[in-house]
């Protein structure tokens, strides 16, 4: 009891020093009360009792995955980081730990999965970058002025509506792939010149092709 009280008092003193230096401390360790630094980076373990701490309420997924906050990422580096984090916090490692720590392990594992999927996919990565910048994503109606683009989408939809045909589906698949790669290059350029409104418009177009991709996958499922 006294040890826990001393730890909490120590945390309070460090919090005051951190505040004086402009640093926000994190909450004390849930297990032993030891002082912990603030931050929303990788999963934290108490330096004293080694208990896994809960994830931050709204973590920065780029920081969690050790990536620059950029649309351009290294998929292999992202995958290595994903595997490393999952090895550290996967629930299978915490079967003999207290229930609270098991719960935190599940939370971390779920968050890491979400971060990996969000940053790996160009569309979700771009939308997340807009969110971090305070930019609302575009609505589908924002593409209505681009008649040539909408005509292209309609033509692909018509092809998908035709009776199932292997050659036709392969043609549509290749077309969607080419268009997605082209849009990904354009979105990359827009973010790198900090043109968030252009990135927003291009991501709205990517959404259309993502929907077409889902339709294509459903069409390819054996009936």
HELIX and SHEET records of a PDB file:
HELIX    1   1 UNK A    2  UNK A   20  1                                  19    
HELIX    2   2 UNK A   61  UNK A   64  1                                   4    
HELIX    3   3 UNK A   75  UNK A   89  1                                  15    
HELIX    4   4 UNK A   91  UNK A   94  5                                   4    
HELIX    5   5 UNK A   99  UNK A  120  1                                  22    
HELIX    6   6 UNK A  122  UNK A  132  1                                  11    
HELIX    7   7 UNK A  140  UNK A  143  5                                   4    
HELIX    8   8 UNK A  147  UNK A  161  1                                  15    
HELIX    9   9 UNK A  166  UNK A  192  1                                  27    
HELIX   10  10 UNK A  196  UNK A  220  1                                  25    
END                                                                             
